Amino acid sequence: MDLGAGRRGVDMGPSAIRLARLAETLEELGHTVVDDGDVPVPSPETVEIGDPNARFLEPIRAACDELRGRVHAALSDGHTPLVLGGDHSIAIGTVSGIAEYYRSRQESIGVIWVDAHADMNTPDTSPSGNIHGMPLSTLLGMGAPELVELGGFSPKLDRKNVCLVGIRNLDDNEKKIVRDSGVHAYTMREIDERGMLSVVREAIEFASDGTAGFHVSYDIDGMDPSCAPGVGTPVKGGIDWRESQLFAETVADSGKMLSFEVTEVNPILDVRNQSGEVAVDVISSAFGKSIL
């Protein structure tokens, strides 16, 4: 998916992550890997932009609805969903499917959202109209009804179980949305002051409070561009490689992770697939890779 982004190329992210030996790495850790293939998404040149305040809304809705069904089916079959992107608008589909599955069991889920950006704009506040800047607000019940009501219910998440980690670049109107939302927002300054271990442990507690567990939505631009240069919206001063591993290792240690997704790997802007390889590092640590 790159319909939700402002720059082309992020639709090739899943291929870059696969080429970095994701499946083989997970199998070496003892996991059985089933690759369900790609969700079909039209290229931007072949579809209408539609509403300029929510660009490509209909094809994004259709792709996210397909993804929602696949994620729900994976959980129903006893698997752990691992979703590769693509721009961050895919999280609308991923989280909708997970939330729907646990809702049918009278349970809720938490989310830990790693990102340089809060992704909490709405069509009314977004300066660009790019939906990859809106998925978290959508999942909290704000924004375009076509996306908010995906799966037939809203909101998908309770705000007290949502944690933003690593944010450092927000639009002015978006800052107010985050402050008023009730989510737990950990900026890079807080990570600098407290350390990643303290932040991730607290985030896990919030995301797990009264839930079946939590989903991790990991935008690779949450990391510093020196570690992951292949992103469309790089922001310096981000999470470094070791902090990213500590985050993922602590998530694995908790035993409460329900699912994981990586978004915004853009091979066109990358250096020798460095970002694809970093994505595999983070994923494998979240799925149990350890030093000893």
VOTOR-945508 format. One line per 3 residues: number of its first residue (from 1); for each residue x, y, z of N, C-alpha, C. Coordinates in pm, 1 decimal. Each point is the difference from the previous one (the first is absolute). Layout:
N
NUM> X/Y/Z/X/Y/Z/X/Y/Z  ...
end
This chain:
292
1> 84.1/-119.9/0.0/-84.1/119.9/0.0/87.1/124.1/0.0  -19.5/87.5/-96.7/58.1/133.9/13.2/-101.6/107.9/-34.7  -127.4/-36.8/0.4/-105.1/97.6/-27.0/-11.6/103.0/111.7
4> 37.2/-38.1/121.3/-15.3/90.2/112.7/115.8/94.7/20.9  107.4/-18.7/-77.8/121.5/78.7/20.1/12.2/109.3/-105.2  93.0/91.4/23.2/21.4/109.4/-93.3/109.8/-26.9/-100.1
7> 79.7/-106.8/21.3/109.0/-35.0/-90.1/-14.6/-144.8/-42.7  35.4/-29.6/-124.3/-10.5/-135.9/-51.8/112.6/-89.1/50.8  -21.4/-129.5/-6.9/104.4/-97.3/27.7/-21.7/-86.4/121.4
10> -83.2/47.1/93.4/-16.5/-74.9/124.4/-79.9/-129.0/-22.8  -65.7/-11.4/-115.1/-70.8/-124.2/-31.4/96.8/-117.0/-21.0  127.3/28.9/-23.2/99.8/-105.6/-16.3/63.7/-41.9/131.8
13> -42.8/62.5/109.2/55.0/-33.7/130.4/-9.0/-146.9/36.8  -117.0/-64.1/-17.1/-8.4/-141.8/34.8/100.4/-87.2/-74.7  24.7/31.2/-127.2/98.4/-77.1/-76.3/139.6/18.0/58.9
16> 33.1/123.7/38.2/131.6/26.2/57.8/18.8/-76.4/130.6  -104.3/-7.5/81.0/9.8/-71.4/127.5/10.8/-150.6/-24.0  -75.9/-51.0/-96.0/12.0/-142.8/-33.5/141.6/-32.1/-49.1
19> 55.3/87.6/-86.3/133.8/-23.0/-54.8/107.8/5.3/107.0  -28.6/66.3/110.4/94.0/5.5/112.6/-9.2/-124.3/88.2  -62.5/-106.8/-50.8/-5.5/-131.5/64.3/-88.2/-2.4/124.6
22> -115.2/64.7/-9.4/-90.6/-1.3/114.8/-45.8/-141.5/33.2  -53.8/-71.1/-98.9/-54.6/-133.7/26.4/107.7/-93.4/53.5  117.2/2.7/-64.5/108.2/-88.5/42.7/44.8/31.2/142.8
25> 5.8/130.1/32.8/42.4/40.0/133.9/-98.6/-47.7/105.2  -130.1/14.6/-27.9/-100.8/-46.3/95.2/0.6/-152.5/12.2  23.1/-68.8/-110.3/6.0/-146.4/5.8/120.6/-47.6/81.1
28> 110.3/73.6/-10.0/117.8/-33.9/80.5/-27.4/15.7/149.2  -98.0/85.1/34.1/-39.4/17.8/140.0/-100.5/-106.4/45.3  -39.2/-88.0/-91.8/-91.1/-108.0/34.3/-145.2/23.3/-37.3
31> -28.8/110.2/-68.1/-137.2/29.6/-39.8/-33.4/-66.3/-132.7  -126.3/-34.1/-16.7/-52.1/-42.2/-129.7/-57.0/123.0/-69.3  46.3/27.1/-120.7/-37.9/121.4/-71.2/-87.9/-34.4/-120.0
34> -114.9/64.4/-7.1/-89.0/-11.9/-116.2/-11.6/137.4/-62.7  47.3/15.6/-123.2/-10.4/127.9/-70.0/-130.2/1.1/-78.4  -91.6/85.2/41.4/-132.6/7.2/-62.4/-1.4/88.2/-124.9
37> 117.2/47.7/-41.0/5.6/81.6/-120.5/-44.0/142.8/23.8  -9.9/74.7/-106.4/-34.1/142.0/8.9/-149.6/23.5/-15.6  -50.9/97.5/73.1/-134.8/50.4/-24.2/5.5/84.9/-127.2
40> -83.5/-27.2/-98.2/5.9/78.9/-124.2/-42.3/144.6/23.3  82.9/91.9/-47.1/-25.6/143.8/14.5/28.7/66.5/-134.4  -90.4/80.0/-52.8/26.8/66.7/-127.8/107.0/107.9/15.7
43> 70.8/28.1/-107.1/98.4/108.0/4.3/-71.8/133.9/-9.6  58.3/105.1/55.7/-67.2/130.5/1.1/-35.5/52.4/-139.1  77.1/-40.0/-101.3/-25.3/50.3/-135.2/-128.4/-54.8/-62.2
46> -53.1/-107.3/59.2/-113.7/-68.0/-62.1/-132.5/28.9/68.0  1.7/79.4/106.8/-124.1/27.5/73.2/-13.0/149.4/26.4  -121.8/42.2/29.1/-27.3/141.0/25.7/41.7/38.1/142.3
49> 52.6/121.3/15.2/38.7/48.9/132.6/-121.7/16.2/89.5  -111.5/45.3/-57.5/-120.1/22.4/79.8/13.5/123.8/86.7  -48.6/-6.7/121.5/2.2/112.1/92.6/144.4/41.8/27.9
52> 39.6/123.6/-30.0/138.7/41.4/25.1/35.9/3.8/147.9  -98.8/-0.3/88.8/26.4/-3.5/143.4/18.8/-141.7/53.8  -29.8/-98.7/-83.3/21.6/-141.2/34.3/27.1/-73.2/-130.8
55> 119.9/17.9/-50.1/37.2/-46.1/-133.9/-7.6/-153.0/-11.9  -60.4/-44.7/-110.3/-12.7/-143.3/-31.5/-77.6/-76.5/108.0  -99.0/65.5/55.2/-74.8/-58.7/110.9/-60.8/-134.8/-36.1
58> -67.9/-9.7/-113.1/-71.2/-123.2/-32.8/94.3/-118.4/-24.3  105.5/13.5/-83.4/89.2/-116.0/-15.0/74.4/-36.1/128.2  29.0/98.6/84.2/61.2/-32.1/129.8/-98.4/-76.7/86.5
61> -125.5/42.4/-0.1/-101.9/-71.7/77.1/-10.8/-144.5/-46.4  -2.0/-19.3/-132.2/-15.3/-135.2/-54.2/118.4/-89.0/38.1  121.6/54.1/-10.6/118.6/-78.8/34.1/3.8/-31.6/149.3
64> -34.3/98.6/82.3/-0.5/-23.2/145.1/-107.2/-100.0/40.3  -111.9/-0.4/-69.8/-105.1/-96.9/30.9/46.0/-141.1/-34.9  71.2/-14.3/-112.5/57.0/-129.9/-35.5/102.0/-44.0/105.1
67> 85.9/91.6/41.9/99.4/-31.6/102.4/-67.0/-36.4/131.6  -104.4/72.8/36.6/-75.6/-31.3/121.7/-44.7/-145.8/-1.1  -54.4/-44.9/-111.2/-46.8/-137.2/-9.9/112.4/-101.8/10.7
70> 113.2/30.6/-61.4/112.6/-93.3/5.0/57.5/-11.4/141.2  11.0/112.4/68.9/53.0/-1.2/136.4/-94.5/-76.5/92.3  -129.4/24.9/-15.1/-99.4/-71.0/80.9/8.7/-150.3/-25.0
73> 14.9/-39.7/-124.9/8.3/-141.9/-34.7/126.0/-63.3/58.5  111.5/73.8/-3.2/124.5/-52.8/55.9/-14.9/-27.5/148.8  -59.3/94.4/71.7/-22.7/-19.8/143.1/-95.0/-116.4/25.3
76> -102.4/-11.1/-80.5/-96.8/-108.4/16.1/64.8/-136.8/-21.2  105.8/-2.8/-83.0/71.8/-124.9/-26.9/111.7/-25.8/100.6  10.6/85.4/100.2/99.3/-20.8/104.5/137.2/55.9/-30.1
79> 10.6/86.4/-100.3/128.3/58.3/-37.5/20.2/136.7/64.7  123.2/48.3/-2.6/33.4/135.5/43.8/20.0/85.7/-124.0  -84.5/99.1/-23.6/13.5/81.0/-120.8/124.7/87.8/2.9
82> 72.6/-0.3/-111.2/113.4/88.8/-22.1/-24.4/68.8/-133.9  -23.6/129.7/3.4/-40.7/75.1/-119.4/113.8/90.5/-43.8  29.7/-2.3/-130.1/108.1/79.9/-56.3/-55.6/108.0/-90.9
85> 47.1/123.8/19.0/-41.9/110.5/-87.3/117.6/59.9/-72.3  -34.9/85.4/-95.3/-124.8/70.4/-17.9/-6.9/119.3/95.4  -84.0/99.2/-43.1/-14.7/117.0/85.3/-88.9/-32.6/120.3
88> 1.4/90.0/99.0/-58.7/-31.9/129.7/-152.5/-3.3/-0.9  -62.5/37.5/-110.5/-145.4/-12.8/-6.7/-44.2/-145.6/10.4  90.9/-95.5/-28.3/-37.0/-141.7/11.9/-40.9/-36.8/142.0
91> 47.5/76.9/98.7/-32.6/-32.3/139.5/-149.9/5.2/25.7  -72.9/76.0/-80.1/-145.9/3.0/15.5/-56.9/-139.2/-22.3  52.2/-69.7/-99.5/-45.0/-136.5/-27.6/51.5/-99.0/102.0
94> 128.9/10.0/32.0/59.8/-93.7/94.6/-69.8/4.3/135.6  -8.0/118.4/57.6/-56.5/12.8/134.7/-149.3/-31.0/0.2  -69.5/35.4/-107.3/-143.0/-32.5/-7.7/-21.7/-150.3/6.6
97> 83.6/-76.4/-71.5/-14.0/-144.9/1.4/29.0/-60.7/135.5  104.6/50.8/66.1/35.6/-52.0/133.1/-108.3/35.8/101.1  -41.5/127.0/-2.5/-102.9/43.9/94.6/-130.5/-76.5/-20.1
100> -34.8/-25.9/-125.2/-123.6/-73.7/-29.2/6.5/-142.0/55.3  114.1/-64.5/-19.0/15.3/-136.9/48.9/-16.6/-5.5/152.7  69.0/87.6/70.7/-8.1/-5.0/146.7/-133.3/53.6/51.7
103> -61.8/89.3/-75.2/-132.7/48.0/38.0/-101.2/-114.8/-0.6  15.4/-91.9/-95.6/-90.7/-114.5/-6.6/17.9/-92.6/119.3  111.2/16.5/69.5/27.5/-78.6/120.8/-21.8/82.1/126.9
106> -68.4/116.0/-16.9/-25.6/92.8/110.4/129.6/50.4/64.6  100.5/21.8/-83.8/127.6/52.6/47.7/39.5/121.9/-82.4  90.2/79.0/53.3/51.5/116.8/-71.1/150.4/-15.1/-18.8
109> 58.3/91.5/-78.0/144.5/-4.7/-23.4/61.6/137.0/29.0  128.9/0.4/26.1/76.1/123.3/8.0/87.6/14.3/-123.0  58.7/116.9/-17.7/90.2/25.5/-112.5/119.1/81.9/48.1
112> 119.9/-42.3/-41.8/120.2/81.2/17.0/42.4/43.8/-139.7  0.1/129.1/-20.8/16.7/60.0/-133.7/134.3/73.5/-2.4  99.4/-58.9/-65.7/133.0/59.7/-8.9/8.5/81.3/-128.4
115> 33.8/129.9/12.3/-9.8/87.7/-116.3/66.1/133.9/31.3  54.6/63.8/-103.2/44.4/139.1/15.4/-118.6/94.4/5.7  -112.8/-46.0/-54.1/-120.0/82.1/-11.7/-112.6/-63.0/82.6
118> -97.3/79.9/37.9/-109.2/-52.5/82.0/-106.9/-69.8/-82.8  -7.6/30.2/-129.9/-100.7/-59.9/-88.4/-141.4/21.3/51.8  -22.8/119.2/58.0/-130.9/29.1/58.8/-66.9/121.2/-63.1
121> 41.2/34.3/-123.2/-75.7/98.9/-74.0/-133.9/-58.3/-42.2  -89.4/85.4/-44.1/-126.7/-39.5/-59.6/-11.9/73.7/-132.7  -98.7/-34.9/-83.3/-17.2/75.5/-124.5/-20.1/149.9/23.6
124> -50.3/36.5/115.4/-21.9/141.8/29.7/127.5/72.6/42.0  100.5/-73.8/47.5/121.6/66.0/50.4/123.8/-25.4/-84.9  -0.6/-104.2/-81.9/120.3/-36.7/-74.1/37.9/105.5/-103.2
127> 124.5/47.3/0.8/41.8/96.4/-101.4/22.7/-62.4/-136.8  16.1/-131.2/-5.0/30.5/-68.0/-126.3/-115.1/-82.9/-55.4  -90.8/-46.3/87.3/-104.4/-91.9/-43.8/48.2/-142.7/-14.9
130> 125.2/-28.8/39.5/55.2/-134.8/-11.0/-46.9/-85.6/118.0  -64.4/-111.0/-30.1/-63.6/-80.2/104.2/101.8/-71.2/89.0  126.2/-12.9/-44.4/97.5/-63.4/90.3/28.8/86.9/121.7
133> -48.8/122.8/2.1/9.3/84.0/118.4/-124.5/-2.4/86.4  -92.9/-93.8/-28.7/-128.6/-2.6/69.5/-37.9/-133.8/63.8  77.5/-108.0/-13.2/-53.5/-130.0/42.8/-31.1/-13.0/148.3
136> 81.5/59.5/86.9/-27.2/-17.9/143.2/-125.4/74.9/42.2  -19.2/120.3/-51.3/-124.3/71.9/31.9/-120.6/-76.9/-52.7  14.3/-60.6/-117.2/-108.6/-79.9/-57.2/-37.3/-115.5/92.2
139> 99.8/-69.3/50.5/-25.0/-114.7/87.3/-59.3/40.9/134.1  19.7/127.6/35.4/-58.2/52.6/123.3/-137.6/61.0/-23.1  -49.3/-7.9/-124.5/-136.5/43.9/-28.7/-12.6/138.2/-59.1
142> 111.9/58.1/-46.0/-2.6/135.1/-57.0/38.9/-6.0/-147.9  -76.9/71.8/-84.3/38.5/7.3/-139.5/-106.7/-47.0/-95.1  41.7/-45.5/-117.9/-91.9/-40.2/-106.1/-83.2/-120.1/43.1
145> -133.4/9.3/-5.6/-85.3/-111.3/44.2/30.0/-130.3/-72.3  36.6/7.9/-127.5/27.6/-121.6/-77.4/112.0/-82.5/62.6  95.5/67.4/63.5/111.0/-68.7/66.0/-28.2/-25.2/147.8
148> -61.1/98.1/64.2/-31.1/-12.7/143.2/-88.5/-121.5/26.8  -95.9/-25.6/-89.2/-97.5/-107.1/21.4/40.4/-132.7/-63.7  124.7/-12.4/-43.9/45.3/-124.4/-62.5/-25.8/-117.7/94.4
151> -60.6/-103.4/-51.5/-33.0/-115.4/82.4/-130.3/14.3/76.1  -62.6/119.4/-8.3/-132.3/18.5/58.0/-1.7/46.5/143.8  113.0/44.5/53.9/-1.7/51.4/137.3/110.4/104.4/17.0
154> -18.2/84.0/99.1/95.5/106.3/30.2/-23.2/48.1/143.2  103.7/42.8/69.4/140.3/-4.3/-38.9/57.5/-139.9/13.8  115.4/-20.9/-60.7/64.6/-130.8/7.9/80.9/-14.5/128.0
157> 35.0/113.8/60.0/91.1/-0.3/114.3/-52.3/88.8/111.6  32.7/-35.2/123.7/-20.7/88.3/113.6/125.9/85.1/15.6  -19.1/128.9/8.8/114.3/92.0/0.3/98.2/-26.8/112.3
160> -48.1/-49.7/112.5/89.5/-25.1/113.5/95.9/-115.2/-26.9  -26.9/-78.9/-104.5/85.5/-112.9/-36.1/86.8/27.2/-122.1  10.4/127.1/-39.9/76.9/38.2/-118.4/122.0/80.6/41.1
163> 117.7/-39.9/-50.3/124.4/69.4/32.2/74.9/37.0/-127.5  35.8/126.5/-11.8/86.6/49.0/-106.5/142.6/4.7/52.2  94.5/-53.0/-77.4/139.5/-4.1/44.0/90.1/58.6/-108.6
166> 80.1/99.7/38.0/99.7/54.6/-91.0/-43.1/119.9/-81.0  -118.0/58.4/30.5/-49.7/110.0/-81.9/88.1/124.6/15.8  16.3/72.3/-111.7/84.3/119.9/2.2/-33.4/99.3/-110.6
169> -102.7/-26.1/-81.0/-34.7/90.6/-109.2/-151.0/-1.9/-19.8  -70.3/97.5/59.4/-145.9/6.1/-5.6/-44.4/133.0/-59.1  -109.7/-2.8/-73.2/-60.7/123.4/-48.5/-64.8/73.0/117.6
172> -13.9/131.8/-12.9/-51.8/80.0/111.8/-138.7/-44.6/43.9  -92.2/-19.3/-95.2/-134.9/-44.1/37.2/1.0/-142.0/57.0  91.8/-80.4/-48.1/10.4/-137.6/46.5/45.4/-5.5/146.2
175> 84.8/92.8/39.7/46.3/2.5/139.2/-117.2/10.0/96.6  -97.1/83.2/-34.1/-117.1/14.1/86.7/-80.5/-129.1/3.9  -13.1/-65.5/-115.4/-73.1/-126.7/-4.1/66.2/-100.8/92.9
178> 131.9/-9.4/-5.4/71.8/-95.3/85.4/-17.7/35.6/147.1  17.3/128.3/31.8/-13.6/42.0/140.8/-138.7/-28.3/54.7  -103.1/18.8/-83.0/-138.4/-17.5/45.0/-48.5/-144.6/-8.6
181> 78.2/-86.1/-63.4/-50.1/-133.5/-34.5/-4.4/-97.3/117.1  91.5/14.8/93.2/7.9/-96.1/109.2/96.0/-114.2/-24.7  68.7/-1.1/-114.8/100.6/-103.4/-23.2/126.6/35.4/77.7
184> 86.3/-98.5/17.7/127.7/21.5/67.7/104.9/29.8/-106.6  56.9/118.7/3.3/93.1/43.9/-104.5/139.3/17.4/58.2  94.1/-80.4/-49.8/138.7/8.0/43.6/82.2/62.9/-112.4
187> 40.8/123.5/19.5/80.4/69.6/-99.4/145.1/-46.7/9.1  79.9/39.8/-100.8/142.1/-33.3/6.7/66.0/65.1/120.3  -48.0/117.1/39.0/57.7/61.6/120.0/-19.4/-91.0/121.3
190> -118.1/-59.5/12.3/-24.0/-87.7/114.7/87.8/-123.6/-6.3  20.9/-52.9/-120.4/90.3/-114.6/-14.5/141.8/39.7/37.7  41.8/121.6/-40.7/133.1/49.3/37.6/13.7/11.0/151.5
193> -103.0/52.0/65.5/6.2/25.3/143.6/-12.5/-127.2/82.9  -90.9/-88.4/-40.2/-31.3/-116.7/82.8/71.0/-126.2/-44.8  33.9/-5.5/-130.0/55.6/-122.2/-56.0/-108.2/-86.5/-60.8
196> 36.6/-75.0/-102.9/-97.4/-83.1/-71.5/-58.5/-108.2/89.3  79.7/-59.9/86.2/-51.4/-110.5/81.8/-115.4/45.2/88.2  15.4/113.4/65.6/-107.0/51.8/85.5/-125.5/29.4/-81.8
199> 19.0/61.3/-117.0/-113.8/36.8/-84.1/-73.3/-123.4/-50.4  72.4/-97.2/-52.6/-68.2/-115.5/-59.1/-67.5/-84.6/107.3  60.3/-11.1/116.0/-65.3/-76.2/107.4/-131.3/65.3/40.8
202> 0.7/132.3/11.6/-122.9/69.7/36.2/-103.7/-10.7/-110.5  44.4/11.7/-125.8/-92.6/-12.7/-112.1/-65.5/-137.6/-3.0  76.8/-103.0/28.0/-54.9/-135.6/4.0/-105.7/-11.8/109.7
205> 24.7/61.9/114.1/-98.6/-3.3/108.3/-130.5/66.9/-42.7  9.7/117.4/-61.5/-121.1/69.5/-44.8/-72.2/-79.8/-108.7  74.4/-52.5/-96.2/-61.4/-71.6/-111.7/-60.1/-133.3/42.8
208> 47.5/-53.7/111.7/-46.7/-130.3/48.4/-109.4/10.6/105.6  -24.8/120.1/48.8/-92.8/19.9/111.3/-143.5/-34.3/-40.7  -47.4/-115.3/44.2/-136.0/-42.8/-29.0/-22.0/-52.6/-140.6
211> 108.5/-25.1/-73.7/-12.4/-45.2/-138.6/46.8/-144.5/-14.6  -24.5/-55.1/-118.7/50.6/-133.4/-31.0/149.6/2.4/-28.3  53.7/117.5/-24.6/138.6/19.6/-38.9/7.0/121.1/-90.8
214> 109.2/14.5/-71.4/15.2/120.2/-81.4/57.9/-30.5/-137.8  -30.8/89.3/-91.0/56.6/0.6/-135.6/110.7/104.3/-5.6  108.0/-29.4/-70.5/105.8/97.0/-23.6/-6.6/46.7/-145.1
217> -15.5/129.8/-18.6/3.0/59.9/-133.3/127.6/82.6/-9.3  98.2/-50.2/-75.9/135.3/55.7/0.8/28.4/67.8/-133.6  -10.3/132.3/0.4/38.5/78.7/-116.8/151.5/14.8/3.5
220> 66.1/-43.3/-105.0/145.6/-1.3/0.4/57.6/141.5/9.5  -81.9/102.9/-31.2/52.2/136.1/15.3/2.6/44.6/146.5  -48.7/-85.2/90.7/20.1/25.9/141.3/147.1/-4.0/36.9
223> 78.0/-71.0/-81.7/143.4/-8.7/22.8/71.0/119.4/-63.6  121.1/25.8/44.4/77.8/108.8/-57.1/37.9/-33.8/-144.6  -2.4/98.6/-89.1/33.7/-26.6/-140.3/139.9/-57.2/-20.4
226> 90.6/21.0/94.0/133.4/-60.4/-12.4/-6.8/-152.4/10.6  -102.6/-50.4/67.0/-20.4/-144.4/14.0/-91.1/-54.7/-109.6  -102.1/77.1/-35.8/-100.0/-43.7/-98.7/-25.1/114.4/-97.6
229> 85.8/14.9/-101.5/-13.8/112.5/-94.0/-112.8/-15.3/-101.0  -49.9/-120.8/-18.3/-98.1/-25.0/-105.3/-141.9/24.8/44.0  -31.9/125.0/31.5/-136.1/39.0/38.6/-37.1/129.1/-72.4
232> -129.5/19.7/-21.1/-45.3/116.3/-74.7/-2.8/128.4/79.3  -10.4/-11.1/132.0/-8.5/119.5/85.5/101.4/-11.1/113.6  129.9/7.0/-31.2/102.2/-14.5/103.9/3.1/120.2/92.8
235> 22.6/-26.1/128.3/12.8/105.3/100.6/119.0/-35.1/88.4  102.1/84.8/-0.5/119.9/-30.7/77.6/-30.8/2.8/149.9  88.7/-63.8/75.3/-17.5/-3.3/145.0/-90.8/-109.5/47.9
238> -4.2/-113.4/-71.9/-91.9/-107.1/35.4/64.2/-112.1/80.7  -73.6/-109.7/10.8/44.5/-118.7/72.5/120.4/-60.0/-71.6  103.8/-36.0/75.4/116.5/-58.0/-65.2/-14.5/-152.7/-6.9
241> 98.1/-63.1/-62.6/-10.6/-144.2/-26.2/-10.6/-78.5/130.2  83.9/30.6/97.7/-1.6/-76.9/123.7/-128.4/23.9/79.3  -48.9/124.9/-0.6/-127.0/28.0/67.6/-113.7/-78.2/-65.4
244> 4.5/-12.7/-132.2/-105.3/-75.1/-69.2/3.6/-147.2/38.4  120.9/-54.2/15.8/11.4/-138.7/41.5/-48.1/-19.1/143.4  34.8/93.3/87.4/-46.0/-8.0/139.0/-151.5/7.2/6.6
247> -58.8/88.9/-78.9/-146.4/7.5/-6.8/-57.8/-135.9/-37.3  49.5/-57.9/-110.5/-56.4/-124.9/-50.3/26.5/-116.8/94.9  118.9/-4.1/57.9/32.1/-107.5/94.3/-90.1/6.3/123.7
250> -29.8/120.6/45.0/-86.2/15.7/117.5/-143.7/-38.5/-33.7  -43.7/32.5/-119.9/-131.3/-44.4/-46.7/-6.6/-152.3/0.5  103.3/-65.2/-51.5/1.9/-146.7/-2.5/-2.5/-57.3/140.6
253> 77.7/59.2/90.2/6.0/-50.0/137.9/-135.9/7.9/69.6  -82.3/97.1/-38.9/-128.9/18.3/67.1/-95.3/-116.3/-23.8  13.9/-66.6/-114.6/-91.1/-108.4/-35.1/-141.0/44.7/-30.9
256> -19.5/131.0/-19.8/-135.4/53.0/-18.6/-25.3/54.6/-140.1  97.3/-14.7/-89.7/-17.6/49.9/-135.9/-91.6/-92.8/-78.8  -104.7/57.4/-58.3/-96.9/-76.6/-78.1/34.0/-1.6/-148.6
259> 65.2/105.2/-47.4/23.6/16.9/-142.9/100.0/113.0/-19.6  53.4/9.8/-122.5/105.5/97.6/-26.4/-12.1/44.6/-145.0  28.3/128.8/-23.2/10.6/45.7/-138.3/113.2/100.6/-12.3
262> 62.9/0.7/-116.9/104.1/96.9/-34.3/-46.3/76.1/-123.0  13.2/132.7/4.1/-46.5/81.8/-112.1/106.6/100.2/-43.7  -23.6/55.6/-118.2/73.0/115.0/-54.6/143.5/-27.8/-43.5
265> 36.0/-125.7/-27.4/129.4/-28.1/-62.0/-9.8/36.0/-147.8  85.7/92.1/-45.1/-2.9/45.9/-139.0/133.7/-31.4/-66.3  7.5/-108.3/-78.6/127.2/-41.0/-60.4/59.3/103.3/-95.1
268> -83.8/80.7/-62.9/50.9/101.1/-92.3/92.3/98.3/71.6  -29.9/27.0/125.1/75.3/98.4/77.3/104.3/-64.1/91.4  14.6/-131.1/-9.8/85.8/-73.1/92.1/143.6/-8.9/-52.3
271> 87.8/-53.5/85.0/139.7/-22.0/-34.3/29.4/-148.6/15.0  10.8/-71.4/-113.2/31.8/-143.3/-0.1/-91.2/-80.0/93.1  -125.6/33.2/0.9/-103.6/-69.3/78.1/27.5/2.1/149.5
274> 65.4/105.2/46.0/28.8/13.4/142.9/-127.3/0.7/83.6  -102.1/70.4/-46.6/-123.6/10.4/77.6/-76.6/-131.7/1.2  5.1/-74.4/-111.3/-61.7/-132.1/-1.8/66.1/-93.2/99.3
277> 132.6/8.0/8.8/72.5/-83.8/95.1/-27.9/41.8/144.5  -10.9/130.7/24.1/-34.5/48.0/134.0/-138.8/-48.2/39.7  -94.0/1.9/-96.1/-134.7/-49.6/28.5/3.9/-145.8/44.8
280> 82.3/-81.3/-66.7/12.8/-141.0/38.6/62.1/-11.1/138.9  97.8/85.1/31.2/59.8/0.2/134.3/-106.8/24.0/106.9  -83.1/102.1/-21.7/-102.0/36.0/98.9/-103.2/-111.6/13.2
283> -47.2/-49.8/-113.2/-100.9/-106.0/1.7/53.1/-123.6/72.0  120.8/-43.4/-36.4/53.3/-122.2/58.8/20.6/13.0/151.4  40.9/119.9/45.2/12.6/20.3/144.2/-134.8/-6.5/69.0
286> -103.9/55.6/-62.7/-134.8/-5.7/56.6/-54.1/-141.6/4.5  52.7/-85.5/-88.9/-44.4/-138.8/-4.2/98.9/-94.7/68.4  86.9/55.5/87.9/75.3/-85.3/89.2/149.3/-9.9/-21.2
289> 55.9/71.0/-99.0/144.7/-5.7/-16.8/67.5/66.0/118.7  104.6/-64.7/52.9/70.6/55.5/115.8/149.4/-18.3/-18.4  77.6/70.8/80.4/144.4/-6.5/-11.1/53.0/-133.3/51.1
292> -57.1/-49.3/108.1/39.7/-130.9/55.0/-119.0/-95.3/-0.2
end
